[in-house]
Amino acid sequence: MSSLAILGYGTVLAVAVASGAAWWAVRRVRSQDELARSLNLALLHVSLPRPDPNVQRSAEELRQDIGLMETVFSGLSNIRDSWWSTLWHGAPNFALELTVPHVGEELWFYAAVPRRFAAAVEKIIHGVYPDARIEKTNDYNIFHPTGESAVALVTLARSTILPIRTYRRAEGDPLREVANAFSKLASTGEGAALQIVARPAPSFWTERILSHAKLAFAGKAPIIPKSALAGELAALAGATTQKKDGQPEKEHRLSPQEEEAIRLIETKGSRPLFLANIRIVAAAPTQERADAIASDISAAFRQYAEPALNEFSIRPQTGSNRAKALYHYSFRLFHPRSAIVLSAEELSSIYHFPNAVLGTPKVRAVRAREAALPMNLGTAGVMLGTNIFRGETRDVRMDPDDRRRHLYIIGQTGTGKTSLMTEMIRQDVLAGHGVCFIDPHGESVERVLGYIPPARLGDVIYFNPADVERPFGLNLLEYDPRFPEQKTFVVNELFSIFQKLYGAVPEAMGPMFEQYFRNATLLVLDDPESGNTLLEVERVFVDKAFRALKLERSHNVVVQTFWREMAEKAGGDAALANMAPYITSKFDTFLANEIMRPIIAQQHSAFDFRAVMDKKQILLVNLSKGRLGELNSSLIGLILVGKLLMAALARTDAPESERPDFYCYLDEFQNVTTPSIATILSEARKYRLNLILAHQFLGQLDEKIKTAVFGNVGSLAAFRVGAEDGEFLATQFQPVFSAHDLINTDNHHACVKLLAHGQTALAFSMHTSPPAAPDPAQAEAAKNFSRATYGRPKADVEQEIRARYNSVN
């Protein structure tokens, strides 16, 4: 052998050895790197709003819905590493999983992607599914702690270049049957997963599939190769074979069925292609049950059979193969030997996010849409919560100027209304603002006491009517003599209060009651020094000497004439002796009450409401219905709100710029407001009494108050509501949220529409945080200080009331 030949053979051998060594090195690096890469995946939980089952979708519309997933796969096919990284580490994998954990019945949709590509994948998904909620989450577990498991691999029965039946040729959504198989699992102890681990296929697969279609069309290759290898070899051969010169092409006729089969092959080759591992994994307390679950899911794959072309083959794994497959599943590893080539259309038929009705209510879905925080909202002011939209978290704040147009909060019990109010109060207290909180339950106000900083201890007024040992005085009839017009407000407000309290018996509040009530109250108000409480109003009816004293000191001719010429001279049913019990029975309920009498019969209120507002004090009111009773709680609340409104209206004596903002929080406000609230709602800015109103459902509101609220309140927050309220409120939140969103909002989530610099902004979604932990010691200190400062010994109060009652001068 010549030296030249030896040199040639040596060179070839050296190249072969070097190539083999390089390939071995690459395989070794990839093998060692595979597990590390699998541990660096970000797991994304993807959910969508549940489709309305009452909306009928045509077959074409359903296909369009499913086809959106093809766009996602197309985007995933374009996510690639550099060629150098791909050479050493392989193409990046992604995993799509449909699963029911071993605890729970809901069907979850996951996507696992390399962390460095997570943001890009989220953008791809959101670009196709704008309403999708994508959450990075910890891994789930389908395995029973002491149970058994089963695993099966899904492969193709024929050559991988041949397509399966896709959603475009199916009668419905193929995923529906797969989802139904998952819905049969028990709520505890049984779990299952369908996992697809895939990566973009090398470009030569596109060439092979299209080349095979071309050869089959020309009659140079069978449409269905005898084996996968034969089909691939034929495709490769066809790509390089050329027609010999001078030999005419034989005419080849195809049947319609053959033409359709070739068209389907071409369709597969024209779509983005992926190498995919498909695994079915099931877990249960017994091996028999685990096998049955895997078998049920496997059976759903029969629908993908395209009889003239391809179908899936299910290969249950046993022994060491089962252990290896479970290992691959657990770490989401790509296994080249069991990989099959599937197009984006084929993968979309097997797995797509649940934007179509799947026929099972157990799909984990977004209960309500999310919407982004408008860009024109302010960044200063009280923080209401956070807006989380497409992975971005932004604080939701309400500007002080916009708060002067009030905030209305509605939501069912336990949804987060009071937590929101409590957190807002905490911030207002720490910011040094004046605050009033009227709590009908008593629990939240106790929490707020624990937020009072030592520096503001002297600002606290904690009014607890159930503290019978040191009652606070609360007199609605008390007014500022500098503003005689307040007398009219007092009479009107007090009458409205009794109308509200006894509204269930409208005949008890007829014209006669109103006439006697107004004249009695005006008579008492004319001379506060001789007594000016509800106790004196009652005495006008039953104590002739006291009434004579009041008439002597009255300067109101109309009132004097009513009592002297009408009431005292009337006979029969209209006689004063007959009218008195009719009127005073409404007062006796409270004046004879051991809790209420020491409060409402005191001549002077324990604190000056105008000073509370102007000096930015903290008025906290505990109206626990469990301790006071509903009627007593409502009366005190109505009087308090009436006093606040009267104090706010009196602020006209100070320039608007010198009126400090005062924030009044009313929980279950329908119980403590009368139609006069419309005045402060409509003229909010100049009085600087800023209301935060909360309640549970619209049916609680009087029609006049409801009209005033929705006609004047600038900002709204709706937690979950009932169906009827959802329909009404949807008009307030359109076009962003529907009634379905309002009805299905999760706890501590709200649909919100705020003013932005005086202009209405688009609605958005908001998440509220649990209120901060209070300081019990600080709460106790605030209680004791307030009790000692504003309360009076009960014995002294009762003695004073008896002395006034027994005297006529």
VOGU-3710 file (C-alpha; in Angstrom, 3 decimals, decimal comma):
1> msslailgyg> 0,000/0,000/0,000  1,409/3,319/-0,981  2,302/5,930/1,613  -0,278/8,249/0,043  -3,073/5,722/0,591  -1,928/5,122/4,145  -1,941/8,848/4,729  -5,467/9,085/3,300  -6,790/6,252/5,449  -5,058/7,751/8,465
11> tvlavavasg> -6,629/11,117/7,861  -10,101/9,608/7,507  -9,582/7,569/10,635  -8,343/10,592/12,547  -11,336/12,659/11,447  -13,704/9,829/12,419  -12,096/9,455/15,806  -12,114/13,202/16,355  -15,745/13,431/15,293  -16,692/10,554/17,533
21> aawwavrrvr> -14,831/12,093/20,436  -16,508/15,446/19,837  -19,928/13,832/19,630  -19,231/11,830/22,797  -18,151/15,050/24,554  -21,297/16,852/23,453  -23,500/13,958/24,574  -21,733/13,838/27,927  -22,135/17,597/28,501  -25,803/17,415/27,505
31> sqdelarsln> -26,413/14,424/29,784  -24,799/16,100/32,753  -26,525/19,405/32,040  -30,026/18,015/31,496  -30,916/17,644/35,165  -29,497/21,069/36,083  -31,562/22,662/33,324  -34,714/20,908/34,497  -34,222/22,344/37,972  -33,987/25,811/36,479
41> lallhvslpr> -37,494/25,817/35,034  -40,119/28,350/36,078  -43,520/26,757/36,671  -46,358/28,955/35,461  -49,968/28,317/36,372  -52,185/29,556/33,533  -55,891/30,124/34,047  -58,604/31,844/32,048  -62,089/33,142/32,844  -64,592/30,333/32,638
51> pdpnvqrsae> -66,504/30,485/29,320  -70,208/31,146/29,693  -71,907/27,762/29,163  -75,097/29,543/28,156  -73,444/31,118/25,133  -73,709/28,776/22,191  -70,570/28,603/20,034  -70,608/27,383/16,468  -68,183/24,634/15,396  -66,106/27,184/13,485
61> elrqdiglme> -65,939/29,531/16,471  -64,811/26,630/18,641  -62,037/25,807/16,169  -60,951/29,423/16,228  -60,789/29,333/20,017  -58,620/26,214/19,996  -56,518/27,575/17,133  -55,270/30,393/19,349  -52,976/27,849/20,968  -51,232/27,349/17,636
71> tvfsglsnir> -50,082/30,958/17,884  -48,628/30,204/21,309  -46,756/27,186/19,943  -45,541/29,269/17,042  -44,137/31,761/19,511  -42,504/28,982/21,535  -40,857/27,627/18,395  -39,053/30,951/17,984  -37,523/30,882/21,459  -34,043/29,575/20,891
81> dswwstlwhg> -30,585/29,771/22,423  -27,484/30,768/20,520  -26,173/28,134/18,102  -23,186/27,521/20,362  -25,373/26,929/23,423  -27,684/24,727/21,360  -24,707/22,700/20,135  -23,476/21,918/23,626  -26,711/21,872/25,601  -29,405/21,118/23,066
91> apnfaleltv> -32,478/23,187/22,260  -34,381/24,586/25,275  -37,267/22,419/26,428  -40,662/23,496/27,678  -43,308/21,410/29,403  -47,086/21,693/29,264  -49,047/19,850/31,913  -52,647/19,086/32,685  -52,979/17,827/36,225  -55,129/17,044/39,222
101> phvgeelwfy> -53,033/16,957/42,447  -53,591/14,169/44,946  -55,554/16,594/47,165  -58,362/18,427/45,410  -60,487/17,903/42,327  -59,614/20,919/40,203  -57,902/20,507/36,852  -54,839/22,744/36,611  -52,998/23,935/33,497  -49,260/24,513/33,826
111> aavprrfaaa> -46,386/25,586/31,615  -42,777/25,005/32,701  -40,182/27,048/30,832  -36,538/28,017/31,370  -36,420/30,890/33,855  -34,550/33,116/31,438  -37,430/32,794/28,974  -40,301/33,043/31,488  -41,020/36,726/30,807  -41,002/36,146/27,054
121> vekiihgvyp> -43,381/33,185/27,374  -45,744/35,218/29,536  -45,849/37,903/26,851  -46,579/35,293/24,198  -49,467/33,839/26,202  -50,893/37,240/27,115  -50,641/38,334/23,507  -52,937/35,472/22,535  -55,057/35,237/25,710  -55,386/38,802/27,058
131> dariektndy> -57,561/37,659/29,984  -55,173/34,916/31,098  -53,856/34,977/34,630  -50,286/33,676/34,797  -48,813/32,977/38,217  -45,374/31,656/39,047  -45,964/28,884/41,512  -44,334/26,076/43,420  -44,494/22,538/42,111  -47,545/20,392/42,679
141> nifhptgesa> -47,741/16,757/43,750  -50,000/14,086/42,275  -48,580/11,174/44,266  -50,270/9,539/47,232  -47,748/9,404/50,120  -48,151/5,656/50,584  -49,827/4,748/47,312  -48,955/3,325/43,906  -48,419/4,871/40,498  -48,775/4,071/36,814
151> valvtlarst> -47,159/5,691/33,795  -47,605/5,338/30,058  -45,811/6,867/27,099  -47,778/8,172/24,143  -46,102/7,449/20,807  -47,201/7,176/17,180  -48,370/3,929/15,650  -46,887/4,740/12,215  -44,200/6,982/10,781  -43,778/10,220/12,683
161> ilpirtyrra> -44,110/12,155/9,427  -47,784/11,171/9,199  -50,365/13,371/10,995  -53,001/12,432/13,553  -56,562/13,748/13,524  -56,576/17,331/14,771  -59,211/19,668/16,132  -59,813/20,993/12,609  -61,353/17,649/11,622  -62,887/16,790/14,981
171> egdplrevan> -66,567/17,325/15,782  -65,829/19,106/19,064  -62,950/20,007/21,322  -60,707/16,927/21,672  -59,418/18,191/25,019  -62,907/17,885/26,454  -62,719/14,087/26,487  -59,267/14,188/28,095  -60,535/16,608/30,768  -63,518/14,377/31,472
181> afsklastge> -61,172/11,503/32,235  -59,467/13,653/34,878  -62,812/14,655/36,391  -63,412/11,091/37,614  -60,634/11,261/40,212  -61,422/11,224/43,918  -60,917/14,492/45,789  -58,214/13,040/48,025  -55,646/10,329/47,492  -55,837/10,208/43,691
191> gaalqivarp> -53,875/12,324/41,231  -52,951/12,346/37,568  -51,046/14,337/34,990  -50,718/14,612/31,245  -47,257/15,941/30,479  -45,849/17,149/27,164  -42,129/17,945/27,151  -41,172/19,455/23,823  -38,571/21,429/21,943  -38,539/22,920/18,423
201> apsfwteril> -37,723/20,247/15,864  -34,704/20,688/13,596  -35,596/22,228/10,254  -34,845/19,031/8,303  -38,099/17,544/9,654  -40,057/20,099/7,672  -38,122/19,111/4,541  -38,703/15,405/5,130  -42,454/15,730/5,615  -42,995/18,020/2,632
211> shaklafagk> -40,690/15,858/0,485  -42,688/12,745/1,393  -45,919/14,522/0,436  -44,401/15,509/-2,896  -43,198/11,955/-3,616  -46,546/10,480/-2,641  -48,360/12,944/-4,867  -46,113/11,932/-7,774  -46,669/8,234/-7,045  -43,007/7,692/-6,182
221> apiipksala> -43,661/6,701/-2,588  -46,570/5,139/-0,772  -48,627/7,582/1,227  -48,211/5,387/4,288  -44,643/4,033/4,501  -44,244/0,460/5,650  -42,231/1,725/8,601  -41,135/4,995/10,111  -37,585/4,414/8,892  -38,795/3,621/5,387
231> gelaalagat> -40,778/6,812/5,219  -37,856/8,919/6,349  -35,456/7,238/3,912  -37,912/7,709/1,067  -38,267/11,353/1,966  -34,501/11,802/2,026  -34,137/10,011/-1,258  -36,848/12,119/-2,837  -35,104/15,283/-1,806  -32,044/14,315/-3,850
241> tqkkdgqpek> -33,550/12,296/-6,733  -33,967/14,100/-10,006  -35,867/13,046/-13,136  -33,670/11,438/-15,811  -33,452/13,349/-19,072  -35,501/12,005/-21,914  -37,797/9,904/-19,741  -41,384/11,180/-19,718  -43,104/11,433/-16,337  -45,712/8,724/-15,937
251> ehrlspqeee> -49,170/10,072/-15,272  -50,288/9,212/-11,758  -53,893/9,578/-10,706  -54,897/9,959/-7,062  -58,229/9,146/-5,522  -59,975/11,911/-3,567  -59,092/10,060/-0,350  -55,437/9,961/-1,336  -55,443/13,625/-2,244  -56,935/14,468/1,146
261> airlietkgs> -54,333/12,339/2,943  -51,479/14,077/1,098  -53,015/17,469/1,888  -53,029/16,590/5,592  -49,363/15,561/5,403  -48,513/18,844/3,722  -50,463/20,707/6,395  -48,385/19,029/9,100  -45,166/19,949/7,336  -46,212/23,567/6,878
271> rplflaniri> -46,796/24,134/10,593  -44,103/24,717/13,243  -42,804/21,287/14,270  -41,733/19,990/17,666  -40,047/16,946/19,105  -42,267/15,874/21,965  -42,457/13,379/24,803  -46,016/12,726/25,969  -46,492/11,012/29,325  -49,582/9,930/31,218
281> vaaaptqera> -48,995/9,509/34,953  -51,510/8,399/37,569  -51,339/7,823/41,309  -53,753/6,175/43,728  -53,791/4,199/46,973  -53,696/0,900/45,033  -51,932/-0,236/41,880  -55,215/-1,406/40,399  -56,780/2,024/40,753  -53,667/3,814/39,435
291> daiasdisaa> -53,702/1,580/36,345  -57,401/2,255/35,845  -56,887/6,037/35,965  -54,046/5,853/33,446  -56,183/3,612/31,246  -59,108/6,070/31,322  -56,877/8,952/30,254  -55,207/6,786/27,604  -58,595/5,886/26,161  -59,211/9,554/25,407
301> frqyaepaln> -56,332/9,432/22,903  -58,260/7,094/20,572  -60,145/10,106/19,206  -56,944/11,356/17,585  -56,813/8,435/15,158  -56,761/9,502/11,520  -57,599/6,079/9,973  -55,932/6,716/6,645  -52,768/8,078/8,221  -51,745/7,853/11,874
311> efsirpqtgs> -52,870/7,329/15,430  -51,418/7,287/18,906  -49,985/4,166/20,479  -50,064/3,930/24,276  -47,155/2,104/25,879  -47,653/1,368/29,601  -44,317/1,239/31,405  -43,409/-1,452/33,886  -40,417/-2,429/35,994  -37,289/-0,360/35,464
321> nrakalyhys> -38,869/1,412/32,505  -41,642/2,687/34,783  -39,100/3,996/37,278  -37,175/5,730/34,495  -40,348/7,266/33,029  -41,426/8,533/36,454  -37,978/10,068/36,880  -38,278/11,790/33,518  -41,768/13,035/34,463  -40,720/14,344/37,862
331> frlfhprsai> -37,821/16,359/36,475  -39,528/17,255/33,176  -36,700/15,718/31,185  -36,692/15,402/27,419  -35,962/11,841/26,251  -34,929/11,742/22,557  -35,564/8,023/22,066  -39,289/8,280/22,808  -39,769/11,640/21,100  -42,276/12,011/18,282
341> vlsaeelssi> -42,662/14,817/15,763  -45,878/16,810/16,151  -46,985/20,047/14,567  -48,365/23,053/16,419  -51,809/22,070/15,143  -51,465/18,540/16,518  -50,167/19,731/19,878  -52,991/22,265/20,133  -55,451/19,418/19,684  -53,926/17,607/22,659
351> yhfpnavlgt> -53,298/20,609/24,892  -54,631/24,135/24,849  -55,521/26,569/27,578  -59,183/26,318/28,621  -60,772/29,140/26,672  -63,455/26,768/25,385  -66,145/24,988/27,391  -64,609/21,639/28,412  -67,758/20,161/29,877  -66,406/19,869/33,407
361> pkvravrare> -66,832/22,456/36,162  -63,614/21,296/37,789  -61,247/23,263/35,564  -59,294/25,765/37,629  -60,436/29,070/36,181  -60,059/32,781/36,748  -63,112/33,723/38,748  -63,011/37,295/37,524  -61,011/39,258/35,007  -57,987/41,313/35,906
371> aalpmnlgta> -57,458/44,788/34,509  -54,474/47,104/34,598  -54,234/50,179/36,791  -54,883/53,272/34,634  -51,721/55,272/34,032  -53,366/58,572/34,971  -54,050/57,575/38,592  -52,033/59,403/41,211  -49,077/57,977/43,088  -49,731/59,841/46,360
381> gvmlgtnifr> -52,359/59,490/49,046  -53,838/56,628/51,002  -52,958/53,155/49,702  -56,002/51,006/48,998  -54,246/47,859/47,807  -52,234/46,557/44,892  -52,961/46,004/41,242  -51,387/42,813/39,896  -51,600/42,563/36,149  -49,483/40,347/33,924
391> getrdvrmdp> -46,807/39,905/36,530  -46,471/43,609/37,345  -47,487/44,823/40,806  -48,424/48,471/41,350  -49,717/50,289/44,415  -53,259/51,642/44,235  -53,498/55,056/45,864  -56,259/57,603/46,215  -55,394/61,273/45,961  -56,573/63,501/48,886
401> ddrrrhlyii> -58,463/65,799/46,527  -60,304/62,858/44,925  -61,207/61,511/48,364  -63,365/64,602/48,864  -65,781/63,066/46,362  -66,152/60,040/48,640  -65,606/56,296/48,282  -68,412/53,736/48,090  -67,648/50,091/48,945  -70,019/47,171/48,403
411> gqtgtgktsl> -69,555/43,445/48,871  -70,939/40,372/50,541  -69,990/39,558/54,100  -66,449/38,251/54,518  -65,175/39,519/51,164  -62,797/42,167/52,546  -64,751/45,440/52,864  -63,993/46,012/56,536  -60,367/44,976/56,108  -59,967/47,654/53,439
421> mtemirqdvl> -61,566/50,285/55,658  -59,464/49,258/58,652  -56,253/49,571/56,678  -57,273/52,989/55,331  -58,078/54,181/58,861  -54,685/52,984/60,089  -52,947/55,038/57,425  -55,096/58,109/58,127  -54,356/57,875/61,859  -50,617/57,582/61,261
431> aghgvcfidp> -50,766/60,501/58,813  -52,341/62,741/61,471  -55,747/63,089/59,816  -59,067/63,491/61,562  -61,045/60,253/61,482  -64,416/58,885/62,542  -65,197/55,171/62,362  -68,658/53,897/63,226  -68,428/50,119/63,552  -71,716/48,183/63,847
441> hgesvervlg> -69,908/45,013/64,912  -67,294/46,248/67,364  -64,419/44,019/66,326  -62,722/46,294/63,801  -62,856/49,367/66,003  -61,047/47,387/68,705  -58,338/46,614/66,154  -58,064/50,277/65,144  -57,453/51,240/68,777  -54,285/49,171/68,570
451> yipparlgdv> -53,018/51,352/65,714  -53,043/54,594/67,730  -49,469/55,861/68,115  -48,520/57,261/71,550  -48,254/60,761/70,081  -51,974/60,716/69,161  -53,341/59,200/72,342  -54,828/62,552/73,366  -56,803/62,737/70,098  -58,751/59,530/70,722
461> iyfnpadver> -62,445/59,510/71,603  -63,563/55,900/72,036  -67,337/55,874/72,374  -68,615/52,528/73,625  -72,309/52,848/74,600  -72,136/49,418/76,248  -69,803/50,883/78,899  -72,663/51,584/81,315  -70,404/52,586/84,216  -69,121/55,735/82,489
471> pfglnlleyd> -71,666/56,777/79,852  -70,879/59,417/77,240  -73,477/62,131/76,652  -74,962/62,325/73,143  -77,622/64,952/72,568  -78,881/65,522/69,038  -80,971/68,502/70,163  -77,861/70,365/71,217  -76,954/73,091/68,730  -74,720/76,123/68,342
481> prfpeqktfv> -76,676/79,310/69,212  -74,528/81,142/66,662  -76,342/79,190/63,963  -80,089/79,339/64,804  -80,805/77,663/61,461  -79,451/74,496/63,040  -82,727/74,154/64,928  -84,520/73,372/61,682  -81,847/70,815/60,792  -82,204/69,193/64,241
491> vnelfsifqk> -85,987/68,875/63,933  -85,853/67,518/60,389  -83,031/65,094/61,194  -84,673/63,815/64,373  -87,943/63,248/62,538  -86,070/61,410/59,747  -84,369/59,262/62,374  -87,672/58,143/63,879  -89,108/57,613/60,415  -86,184/55,288/59,701
501> lygavpeamg> -86,428/53,461/63,019  -90,167/52,882/62,683  -90,334/52,700/58,906  -91,711/49,163/59,099  -94,915/50,658/60,579  -95,567/53,678/58,330  -98,999/54,349/59,863  -97,211/55,093/63,158  -95,522/58,103/61,520  -98,516/59,804/59,935
511> pmfeqyfrna> -99,308/63,545/59,604  -100,577/63,829/63,170  -97,389/62,371/64,595  -95,282/64,709/62,484  -97,286/67,781/63,518  -97,114/67,043/67,247  -93,508/65,892/67,068  -92,262/68,978/65,252  -94,050/71,409/67,517  -92,895/69,624/70,660
521> tllvlddpes> -89,271/69,557/69,487  -89,312/73,218/68,421  -90,794/74,157/71,781  -87,982/72,394/73,613  -85,318/73,919/71,364  -86,551/77,452/72,028  -85,167/77,399/75,573  -82,225/75,000/75,962  -81,527/76,141/79,537  -84,720/74,548/80,874
531> gntlleverv> -83,878/71,217/79,259  -83,079/70,316/75,714  -83,069/66,504/75,268  -85,453/63,765/74,167  -86,487/63,551/77,801  -87,853/67,116/77,608  -89,635/66,409/74,339  -91,556/63,644/76,084  -92,277/65,896/79,117  -93,948/68,456/76,846
541> fvdkafralk> -96,713/65,887/76,276  -97,173/64,555/79,798  -96,172/67,410/82,160  -98,570/70,382/81,956  -96,484/72,604/84,258  -93,310/71,929/82,287  -95,134/72,636/79,021  -96,396/75,911/80,412  -92,848/76,870/81,395  -91,576/76,129/77,907
551> lershnvvvq> -94,450/78,073/76,289  -93,739/81,045/78,515  -90,095/81,116/77,351  -90,829/80,403/73,681  -90,604/83,162/71,088  -92,146/81,146/68,275  -95,738/82,384/67,809  -96,664/79,464/65,558  -95,550/76,932/68,158  -97,338/78,810/70,953
561> tfwremaeka> -100,529/78,922/68,944  -100,400/75,209/68,164  -100,133/74,200/71,812  -102,484/76,776/73,349  -105,171/76,936/70,675  -105,049/73,461/69,094  -103,426/70,748/71,142  -104,675/71,756/74,584  -108,236/72,501/73,373  -108,664/69,452/71,128
571> ggdaalanma> -111,200/66,853/72,224  -112,153/63,307/71,381  -109,504/61,144/69,680  -107,409/64,239/69,001  -107,304/65,211/72,680  -103,800/65,686/74,040  -104,387/62,939/76,582  -105,008/60,534/73,705  -102,219/61,831/71,472  -99,531/61,774/74,147
581> pyitskfdtf> -99,152/57,974/74,385  -99,166/57,754/70,560  -96,179/60,112/70,424  -94,245/59,271/73,575  -94,333/55,501/72,953  -91,608/56,069/70,357  -89,382/57,728/72,975  -90,087/55,373/75,866  -88,309/52,543/74,080  -85,060/54,460/74,591
591> laneimrpii> -85,662/56,651/77,663  -86,721/53,671/79,758  -83,639/51,721/78,628  -80,868/51,466/81,243  -78,179/51,704/78,546  -79,690/54,461/76,419  -81,152/56,850/78,994  -77,798/57,899/80,539  -76,538/58,661/77,028  -79,345/60,471/75,213
601> aqqhsafdfr> -80,813/62,251/78,255  -77,606/64,132/79,094  -77,958/67,844/78,481  -74,542/68,178/76,849  -72,705/65,837/74,516  -69,433/64,464/75,866  -67,478/66,059/73,037  -67,854/68,863/70,518  -68,312/67,440/67,043  -67,095/70,598/65,351
611> avmdkkqill> -63,929/70,500/67,447  -63,442/66,824/66,580  -63,396/67,745/62,892  -61,399/70,949/63,113  -58,792/69,581/65,520  -58,335/66,331/63,555  -59,368/64,084/66,417  -60,044/60,337/66,196  -63,639/59,376/66,965  -64,087/55,609/67,216
621> vnlskgrlge> -67,578/54,267/67,889  -68,376/50,714/68,965  -71,995/49,982/68,075  -71,889/46,234/68,614  -75,433/45,062/67,946  -74,808/42,001/70,076  -74,438/44,169/73,194  -76,707/47,119/72,375  -79,468/45,589/70,317  -80,205/46,617/66,739
631> lnssliglil> -82,627/49,453/67,548  -80,351/51,084/70,130  -77,335/50,685/67,865  -79,176/52,313/64,970  -80,413/55,257/67,051  -76,954/56,130/68,366  -75,442/55,733/64,906  -78,109/57,950/63,348  -77,597/60,631/65,988  -73,825/60,534/65,552
641> vgkllmaala> -74,045/60,900/61,789  -76,600/63,677/62,182  -74,282/65,543/64,563  -71,366/65,136/62,155  -73,423/66,447/59,248  -74,564/69,421/61,307  -70,985/70,194/62,350  -69,818/69,942/58,738  -72,532/72,301/57,498  -71,493/74,808/60,166
651> rtdapeserp> -68,006/75,001/58,629  -69,224/77,761/56,344  -67,926/80,238/58,943  -64,327/79,335/58,013  -62,572/79,742/54,644  -62,558/76,530/52,640  -58,767/76,396/52,634  -58,789/76,375/56,463  -61,159/73,420/56,794  -59,051/70,329/57,436
661> dfycyldefq> -60,151/67,097/55,754  -62,062/64,778/58,034  -62,591/61,162/57,001  -65,778/59,466/58,154  -65,955/55,676/57,767  -69,443/54,173/57,976  -69,677/50,386/57,872  -73,205/49,126/57,134  -73,996/52,785/56,493  -77,600/52,082/55,525
671> nvttpsiati> -78,393/51,703/59,240  -77,027/55,094/60,291  -77,954/57,482/57,486  -81,065/59,396/56,511  -81,831/61,136/53,214  -79,986/64,214/54,512  -76,759/62,385/53,621  -77,443/63,513/50,049  -76,517/67,044/51,086  -73,004/66,171/52,127
681> lsearkyrln> -72,570/63,835/49,149  -73,449/66,544/46,668  -71,616/69,406/48,401  -68,630/67,443/49,596  -65,677/69,534/48,553  -66,517/72,683/50,474  -67,338/70,936/53,768  -64,325/68,571/53,686  -66,302/65,780/55,363  -65,092/62,885/53,248
691> lilahqflgq> -67,230/59,775/53,454  -66,228/56,153/53,058  -69,484/54,197/52,863  -69,695/50,404/52,975  -72,478/47,839/52,995  -73,389/44,388/51,653  -76,087/44,638/48,980  -78,169/47,250/47,205  -81,478/46,027/48,610  -80,415/47,505/51,953
701> ldekiktavf> -80,597/51,063/50,590  -83,591/53,340/50,534  -84,215/54,434/46,950  -83,464/58,081/47,759  -80,145/57,217/49,408  -79,267/54,848/46,573  -79,886/57,617/44,046  -77,808/60,053/46,096  -74,911/57,600/46,371  -74,645/56,677/42,699
711> gnvgslaafr> -75,369/60,223/41,610  -72,629/61,831/43,680  -69,979/59,369/44,849  -66,846/59,705/42,767  -65,075/56,400/43,477  -66,402/52,849/43,809  -64,972/49,530/44,970  -66,997/46,365/44,484  -66,022/43,142/46,190  -68,026/40,015/45,340
721> vgaedgefla> -71,765/40,715/45,069  -74,917/38,767/44,280  -76,370/38,245/40,816  -78,950/41,030/41,019  -76,436/43,581/42,283  -73,931/42,401/39,684  -76,294/43,294/36,859  -76,818/46,791/38,231  -73,183/47,472/39,120  -71,929/46,217/35,758
731> tqfqpvfsah> -73,175/49,480/34,261  -70,793/51,319/36,578  -67,748/49,245/35,598  -68,257/48,806/31,856  -66,521/48,217/29,536  -63,819/46,623/31,684  -65,854/44,330/33,954  -69,089/42,434/33,465  -71,689/41,189/35,904  -69,966/37,792/35,770
741> dlintdnhha> -66,738/39,347/37,062  -68,496/41,137/39,903  -70,325/37,992/40,941  -67,227/35,780/40,886  -64,528/37,999/42,398  -62,365/36,219/44,967  -62,243/37,321/48,594  -59,969/40,317/49,163  -60,163/41,189/45,471  -62,250/44,055/44,148
751> cvkllahgqt> -63,268/45,758/40,942  -62,444/49,425/41,433  -63,191/52,680/39,628  -61,478/55,757/41,049  -61,418/59,405/40,220  -58,108/60,559/38,793  -57,579/64,267/39,394  -61,310/64,818/39,272  -61,840/62,765/36,103  -63,330/59,273/35,968
761> alafsmhtsp> -60,708/56,652/35,117  -61,198/53,185/33,674  -61,980/50,409/36,116  -59,258/48,025/37,275  -58,776/45,053/39,567  -57,332/45,376/43,051  -56,011/43,002/45,686  -56,262/44,045/49,327  -53,870/42,911/52,023  -54,839/41,714/55,502
771> paapdpaqae> -54,803/44,555/58,044  -51,671/45,016/60,126  -51,438/43,492/63,583  -52,593/45,914/66,345  -50,842/46,662/69,623  -53,140/45,419/72,451  -51,351/47,497/75,095  -51,798/50,667/73,068  -55,464/49,833/72,523  -56,030/49,458/76,262
781> aaknfsraty> -54,247/52,744/76,959  -56,448/54,540/74,403  -59,605/53,074/75,940  -58,675/54,087/79,461  -57,682/57,608/78,448  -60,901/58,184/76,516  -63,082/56,674/79,219  -61,548/58,873/81,906  -61,678/62,028/79,770  -65,144/61,869/78,215
791> grpkadveqe> -67,171/59,472/80,344  -69,085/60,354/83,522  -70,024/58,155/86,470  -73,429/56,638/85,858  -74,706/57,589/89,323  -73,954/61,271/88,699  -75,716/61,178/85,336  -78,819/59,481/86,730  -78,983/61,960/89,629  -78,790/64,870/87,198
801> irarynsvn> -81,581/63,393/85,054  -83,838/62,889/88,092  -83,193/66,433/89,245  -84,156/67,864/85,853  -87,219/65,668/85,625  -88,499/66,754/89,031  -87,975/70,445/88,361  -89,857/72,903/86,161  -87,437/75,776/86,377
//
